[in-house]
Amino acid sequence: MNFKTIKSIYLSCFALLLIFYPSNIYALSHEWVAVPKSQYGEQLWDKNSVQKNQDGSIRVFSKFIPKSTTEITQDILYTMDVNCSENSFRDVAVGAKAFNEFKNQDSEWKDPNGDKLILGIIDQVCTFRN
């Protein structure tokens, strides 16, 4: 084998490695922050997912962990928008195994209606972003 053949094999292997190697290796890990617990369970939000939307609202990943988990009641993953000036939220997507499994087509702004967990998310995310 000459040098050109070895070089060609090496470059081909390198190209295949780049193509098939998982692209999410550089993804940020989650940095979960808990809000005060409620009688139903706890809610966490991911500091690394916080981003500002074009309309001024804030998008964040959150996770609800029920007080008791079974096959039916399990962690729920949310992608939610928070409107700090209106103290409101909307669930953009939901999932059980991954974020954004199911997009919410009719995502409207909602009042937290006294929900301690959602109020905690709104308060902490708005404080963190400012």
BELMO-V101661 format. One record per backbone hydrogen bond with DSSP energy under -0.5 kcal/mol. NH is the residue of the N-H (numbers start at 0). CO is the residue of the C=O. If there is no record, write none. Layout:
BEGIN
NH&CO + NH&CO
END
This chain:
BEGIN
5&1 + 6&2 + 7&3 + 8&4 + 9&5 + 10&6 + 11&7 + 12&8 + 13&9 + 14&10 + 15&11 + 16&12 + 17&13 + 18&14 + 19&15 + 20&16 + 24&21 + 25&22 + 26&23 + 32&44 + 34&42 + 37&40 + 40&37 + 41&64 + 43&62 + 44&32 + 45&60 + 46&30 + 46&44 + 48&45 + 49&45 + 49&46 + 50&58 + 52&56 + 55&52 + 57&81 + 58&50 + 59&79 + 61&77 + 62&43 + 63&75 + 64&41 + 64&62 + 65&63 + 66&39 + 69&72 + 73&71 + 75&63 + 76&94 + 77&61 + 78&92 + 79&59 + 79&77 + 80&89 + 81&57 + 82&87 + 83&81 + 86&82 + 87&82 + 88&109 + 89&80 + 91&78 + 91&89 + 92&78 + 93&101 + 94&76 + 100&97 + 101&93 + 103&91 + 104&102 + 106&103 + 107&105 + 109&88 + 111&86 + 114&111 + 115&113 + 118&114 + 119&115 + 120&116 + 121&117 + 122&118 + 123&119 + 124&120 + 125&121 + 126&122 + 127&123 + 128&124 + 129&125
END
